[in-house]
Amino acid sequence: MADKKAATLPRKPYERELLRLQTELVKLQEWVRAEGARLVVVFEGRDAAGKGGTIKRVAEHLNPRVARIVALPKPTERQRTQWYFQRYAEHLPAAGEIVLFDRSWYNRAGVEHVMGFCTKQEYQLFLRQCPIFERMLVEEGIVLRKYWFSVSDAVQEDRFRRRLDDPVRRWKLSPMDLESITHWEAYSRAKDEMLVHTDIAEAPWFVVESDDKRRARLNMIAHLLGSLPYHDVPPPVLELPKRPPSMGYERPPRDLQTYVPDHAASL
């Protein structure tokens, strides 16, 4: 049965608090860089649960040289012959970096398992190795946060329908996404099994109720910030230099260069 839909948070308080939290994320970024910390944030959940929109808001004002988004495509034939975690390990952060995984190694516990893209033996091996892998990351000093975005069946279907009618968001839908409707209970069982095996003390799961995307974004970002011991890092003192006097430079005639047409003038 579908859960009762959460009341939508009004836009003005949402935008006000989002900006405050994003300002704190910039402070977190500077702390990560100054301390040489390594932060990994895993975003998982059902299709249309709001992961991508939340990641967008987290990264919106961050330095892409410090914080990067990793959204891996299907593995190549060569990658299929590697240790399963190998292609994800290649994207782990160095000192002073933040990595946001838009889906992660947990693909094996979800879509690969439900849709039969891995064998039963590969799935069971993943459930055994994943906690070991994550404990290794934490022991190495990587800060690992894992968020599961939970959405009800009714809200997911509504979001799918709206994406079908939206030309700028229709690309988000794939045949595999739509199949998730008919495999709802299988995905539910897979999620439950995943949590049983991988919700470990060293790297627990945090569930984000996401029927209301605005609430989900604020709640997830606030939790992430509250879970880390970051502090203000004084920025370097910067002053604009005085512009020196002209040394006789003259700009070439405009007709020697090709300019973009003024499309805006037609509006």
Salt bridges, closest charged atoms under 4 A:
GLU15 OE2 - ARG11 NH1 3.26
GLU17 OE2 - ARG20 NH2 2.70
GLU24 OE2 - LYS27 NZ 3.02
GLU30 OE1 - ARG33 NH2 2.66
GLU35 OE2 - HIS231 NE2 3.84
GLU44 OE1 - ARG103 NH1 3.52
ASP47 OD1 - ARG103 NH2 2.84
GLU77 OE2 - ARG80 NH1 2.65
GLU97 OE1 - ARG68 NH2 3.47
GLU112 OE1 - ARG108 NE 2.80
GLU134 OE1 - LYS146 NZ 2.71
GLU140 OE2 - ARG38 NH1 3.42
GLU157 OE2 - ARG161 NH2 2.64
ASP158 OD2 - ARG162 NE 3.03
ASP166 OD2 - ARG169 NE 2.98
GLU185 OE1 - ARG189 NH2 3.35
ASP192 OD1 - LYS191 NZ 3.15
GLU193 OE2 - HIS197 ND1 3.74
GLU202 OE2 - ARG135 NE 3.17
ASP212 OD2 - ARG215 NE 3.10
ASP232 OD1 - LYS27 NZ 3.71
